[in-house]
Amino acid sequence: MDRAAARQHQRATQETGGGTCAAPHLRRALGLFDVTLFIVTAGSSLQWAATAAAAGPSSLLVWVLGGLAMFLPLSVCVVFLSSRYPDEGGLYVWSKRAFGPFAGFMTGWTYWTSNLPYFPALLYFAAGSALFWSGNADAVASASPRYFIAFSIAALVVAATLNVRGLRRATWLNSAGAVARWLGTILLVVLALASWWRFGPATAINRHTIVPGFRLADVAFWATIAFAWIGLEGISLMGGEIREPRRNVPRALALAAPMIAAIYLLGTASVLLSIPSQHTSPLYGVLDAISASAARLGLWWLIPAGVLCVVLDRLGSVCLWLGAVARIPFVAGIDHYLPASFARVHPRYGSPTTAIWTQAVVTAVFVLLGQAGTSVRGAYNVLVEMMVAASLLPFVPLFGAAIKLAGGATVAGETRIPGGRLTVVVMGSLGLATTLGAIALAFVPPHGEENPTLAVLKVAGMTAAVLLAGAALYFSGRVRARRLNRRAAPQMPVKHRG
């Protein structure tokens, strides 16, 4: 299809009420390599390695337990559901099939809105990491909230612009982020091992320190660990843009899983070897570790390389998730739960423009709200807690959908799950229990929080506001859909008596 014909086809398919019943379609542009890098970028982050290292060596064992309790069940359920129902919209579509349109909408709504505080948390981490470029510790300590806000909004504009111009253009930053993640992890590990070899470990890692504590202050961060293991389900949102999704999604997941585990375990261990756990910052921990090891070894020139890797890694994640979750309001627009503008695609690039820019604007608002009344560190903690609590909510219906739909009839081309329905039900139940426990822990403020009452109120208030707003949108969307259906219904001719 030439460009002129493609544009004509897009204009025809994006009109939901203009004389054609065809729904808009997105282009299948992602192959196995793209999907693998997507899962690595979406499913791992050195950001959470720093958070885990701040909790001490016991976090290494918690990583393993979290992988078994969350990543493994999620992998099984996503492979099963995406293979049986490889639709654009992923968990939104799965919940709708299992529990009806309201559950489907609220699943998609909570998943979409949970990423809104996620973006600022990523951007704050990137902004904090960028400060290490100069190697001046005073510049890091004295950074103002205005710097973090300005950095976040500028990065949002870049990510949104790339996604509006289509996946082919956005993928280069997504893929660069995945490559930078590996390079940053390798640099962190090599410097940590060299520093340990010459000077000994900064934090003792042995059979005594690796045993987790069970005080509330110790287990509060477990919710973040559970959250860190999610992300792979994001590829299901791109189901309509993956070539051969039933074949490529399971293969990509098998390739990505060991990479994700290595990033978390090696990254956390390296931070612990480089700096004492009690001095580790969740916001600056990775660059603190790289800087400390490089300085001890006299390799100052490696610090900017580490900064570049970490910042590019986080910006790649922002760009990836901004584009991925835009597919949820896009599908909701097709179903008339959101205004028709959300269902339209760009006439040239074929991207859901309204959804992408709406996310960028709302994320900017979350940046400002999260910063209000607190310090940069306090804002980051609130954003992480809010993100963890909200992000885990849609996994309740996701695991529930896997359990319920496991009993349905198989379809042609479906990926075979070893153990069949029993495996899906067991994994779904384990994932559901982990999710509910992590949600409860997400409301516990972290140790050292400057204003714990305000932090809890922010998390609880914004979570409640998200749920109420979603319900209001759903019911207003039903009214809108009924009106559209009445307008589209053929008018019966009126018979007159002769």
Protein Blocks (a to p, Z undefined) as FASTA:
>chain_A
ZZklmmmmmmmmmpmkgopabdcddddfbdfklmmmmmmmmmgcfklmmmmmmnojklmm
mmmmmmmmmmmmmmmmmmmmmmmmmcghijmmmmmmmnojklmmmmmmmmmmmmmmmmmm
mmmmmmmmmmmmnopaklmmmpcfklmmmmmmmmmmmmmmmmmnojklmmmmmmmmmmmm
mmmmmmmmmmmmmmmmmnopfbdcdfklmpccfbfklmmmmmmmmmmmgojlmmmmmmmm
cghkllmmmmmmmmmmmmmmmmmmmmmmmmmmmpcfklpcfklmmmmmmmmmmmmnopam
lmmmmmmmmmmmmmmmmmmmmmmmmmmmmmmmmnopacfklmpccfklopafklmmmmmm
mmmmmmmmmmgopafklmmmmmmmmmmmmmmmmmmmmmmmmmmmmmpccdehiacdehij
mlmmmmmmmmmmmmmmmmmmmmpccehiablmlmmmmmmmmmmmmmmmmmmmmmmmmmmm
mmmmmmmpccddddddZZ
